[in-house]
């Protein structure tokens, strides 16, 4: 089957791509992630996807437009719904590209992450597939979590420290601050 694989980043692509190719699928990637902040982080992720594509002979369409403005317009004042909004933006674009490109199916590397809402992703992908005459190719790629990490390190791919959006970056640093504060309280 010809599958369009939405890519959130290079490291998270390795295991799903390997699995899909092992199953005999012809896979093309789409990097579209308007949520990523800051711009330097976006550029690092684009570079990692390009490096991966060249290293494993993987055709990838990369939307290099920094789409943060549109993402923020949709999310501001809806921060508690930011992940579903973000999924929607990326999955709808993936399905549009899959239909336009004559693909038979699609999936996403978001299904590789332990930190994403799989039930929500699956439900929305199934709806989009049914509405557009595509097959949603589901596999729980989380089982290859460590394999993907090890492979990305071996390839020297940039590995991001947070999901990508401004809010996930803030949460990352807030957690560290809380740990440091707890540790300092124990010392004093």
N, C-alpha and C positions, 0 to 999 in steps of 0.2 A: 504494500500500500504506500502511496505517496503521502507523507505526513509533514505538516508544518508544525514545528516545535517552537513555542514561544520560549525565549531565553531571558531569564532574569539577570544572569551573569555567566561568566565563563566557568568557574568552578562547579556551579550547580548544574551545568550542562553535561559534564563528562559522563556521569553514570546513566542518566536517562538516554543520552545519545547512544552509548554503548549497548544498552538493553534493546533499544528499538532497532538498531542495526543488526544485532544478534538474532532478532526475530524476523529479519529479512525485509524490513521496511526501508524505503528510500526517504531519507530525512533531510529537510531543509530547515534552517533556523531563521527566526525573526527576533531581533533585539528591538523591543519597543518598551521603554520604561520611563514615562514622564515624571515619575515620583522621585527619582534619585536626586539627592541633595548632598553636598554642594556640587557645583559644576565640575570641580576637580575630581570628585568621586565618580561622577558620570563619565568623564573622560577615561579614568582608570578602568572602569568596567567595559567601556567600548574597546579599549586597547586589549584587554584580556580576552574578549570574545573574538577579536580579529586574530590574535595569537593562536587561540584554540582552533579556529577555523582553518588557518593555514597548516597547523601541526597535524591535524587529523583529516585533512581533505574534506572539510565540511562547509557546504555553501550556506552563507548567512546573509540575509538582508538586514542592514543596520540602519535604524532611524537615528541619525546623529543630531537631530534637532533637540535642543535642550527644552523639554516640555514642561518645566516646573510651573510656569504660570498657569497653564490649564489645570494641572493637578491641584494646585493651591486654590484656584477658583472653585473647584468642586468640593474640596475637603474643608476649607475654613468654615467654622461654625458647625461642622459635622465630624469633628475629630474622632468621636466615639464610633463612627462608621467608616473610618478612613480605609481600613483594609478591604471591606466589600466594594467601596468606591474605586479603589486602586485596582482590584481584581477586574472589575467591570470594564474599566478603561482599557486595560491590557488584553483581556480576553475578547472583547468586541473587536478590537483592531486585528487581533490574530485571526478571528473568524472571517472578517472582511478580506484580509489578505489571502486566506486559504481559499475562499470562494473565487476571488479574482484570479488566483494562480492555478486554479483547476486541481487543487489538492483533494484527496479523498477523505482525509482526516486531520485532526489536530490534537495537540496536547500541550502541556506547559511544564517547565522545570520548577514551577512553584510547588509541584507535587513531590519534589525531592526534599523540600525543607521540612524539618520538624516543627518549625515555628509558624507555618501557615495553616489556615483553617481548611482542612481537606474536605470536610462535609460541604462547606459552602462552595469551594472550588468545583467539586464534582457536580453538585446540583446545578450550578450556573453553566458549566461546560455542557452538561447534558441538555439543558434548555437551548443553548445556542446551537448545538449540533442538530437537534431536532428541527429547529426553526430555519436552518440553512442547508439541509440535505447533506450534512457532513457526519462523519463518525468521530465521536470523541474517544480517543484511545487512552484508556485509563490503566495505570499501573501505579501501585504504591512504591514510588521510587525511594522512599525513606529507608528501605532496607539496605540500600547501597550508600548510605550516608558516609560512613568511614572510608569506603572504597573511593568515593568521589573526592573526599578531602585528601587522601593519600596521593591520588593521581594528580590533583591540582598542585600540590606541593612539589611533586616530582617534576612536573612540567614548568614550574616557576611562575605559575599564573598568580596574578594579584588576587588576594583573598580579602574580601571586604569584611569589616568588623561589625556591620549592622545591616539590617534589611535594605535600607536605601533611603527611606523618606526622612524628613526633618524630625518627625515625631519618634521614629525608631532610633535615630541617632541620640535624641534627647534622653530617651529611656535607657539607652546603653550607658550614658555617662551618669545619669541619675543613680543607677544601680551601683556603679563604682563609688560614687560619692557616699552613698548610704553605707557601703561596706567599710570605707575608710573612716567614716564617722563612728561606726560601731567599734572598729578596731582601736581608734584613738580613745574612746570612752573606756575600753577595757584596760588600756595602759595607764590612764590617769586614775 
